[in-house]
Amino acid sequence: MSLEQITEQMRSRVGTSANLRKSVKFDFGDDGAVRIDDTVSPAVVDNQNVPTDCTVKVSMADFTDMATGKQNPQMAFMMGKLKVEGDMSVAMQLGSILG
């Protein structure tokens, strides 16, 4: 999956609200980032790499595996493939966005 495909997929899943009331960023390192800002209405999904309430650092390959069900997000976290910075409660609510 490309950054554009991931962004579009998240945009369609989030719709007008992700029900987070916070902002979260998926940081793919050199491959870019996807930001969900649910502090505004309608929610914004874009590729701005700006500070957010929660940042999830993960490789694009591992993210794709989680989004397609090949990798369990909790196991990825325990194995160090996924790192969370900031508000952990936001990360715990991301299941509906990941699919």
C-alpha positions in Angstrom: 0.0 0.0 0.0 1.2 3.5 -0.8 0.8 6.5 1.6 -1.9 7.9 -0.6 -3.9 4.6 -0.5 -3.5 4.4 3.3 -4.6 8.0 3.6 -7.7 7.5 1.4 -8.6 4.3 3.3 -8.4 6.1 6.6 -10.4 9.0 5.3 -13.2 6.8 4.2 -13.2 4.9 7.6 -13.1 8.1 9.7 -15.8 9.9 7.7 -16.9 13.1 9.5 -15.8 11.8 13.0 -13.4 9.1 14.3 -15.1 9.4 17.8 -11.7 10.1 19.3 -12.0 13.9 20.1 -8.2 13.9 19.9 -5.6 14.0 17.2 -3.4 11.0 16.2 -0.6 10.5 13.8 0.7 7.4 12.2 4.4 8.0 11.6 5.9 5.8 8.9 9.4 7.3 9.2 10.8 8.2 5.8 7.6 6.9 4.1 5.6 9.8 5.5 2.7 10.2 8.0 -1.0 10.1 8.2 -2.7 12.5 10.7 -6.2 12.3 11.9 -7.5 15.4 13.6 -10.8 14.7 15.3 -10.7 17.9 17.4 -12.5 19.6 14.5 -15.7 18.9 12.7 -15.6 17.3 10.2 -12.5 15.3 11.1 -9.4 16.0 9.0 -7.3 13.2 7.5 -4.1 14.4 5.8 -0.4 13.8 5.6 0.8 16.7 7.8 3.7 15.8 10.1 2.7 18.0 13.0 2.4 17.4 16.8 -0.6 15.4 17.8 -2.1 14.0 21.1 -0.8 10.5 20.2 1.8 9.3 17.7 2.0 5.7 16.5 5.4 4.9 15.1 5.3 1.9 12.8 6.7 0.8 9.5 4.4 1.0 6.5 4.8 -2.8 6.0 3.8 -3.6 9.6 0.9 -1.1 9.4 -0.4 -2.8 6.2 -0.2 -6.2 7.9 -2.2 -4.9 10.8 -4.8 -3.2 8.6 -5.3 -6.4 6.6 -5.5 -8.6 9.7 -2.2 -10.4 9.1 -0.7 -8.9 12.3 -2.4 -8.3 15.7 -1.8 -4.7 16.8 -1.3 -5.7 20.5 1.3 -8.3 19.5 3.0 -5.8 17.2 3.2 -3.4 20.2 4.6 -6.1 22.5 7.2 -7.1 19.9 8.3 -3.5 19.5 7.1 -3.2 15.9 4.6 -0.5 17.0 5.5 2.3 19.4 3.1 4.8 21.0 4.0 8.2 22.1 1.7 10.5 24.0 -1.9 9.7 25.0 -2.1 5.9 25.1 -5.9 6.1 25.5 -6.2 7.4 22.0 -4.1 4.4 20.7 -6.5 2.0 22.4 -9.4 3.4 20.4 -7.9 2.9 16.9 -9.4 -0.5 16.2 -12.3 0.9 14.1 -9.8 3.0 12.0 -7.4 0.1 11.4 -10.2 -2.2 10.3 
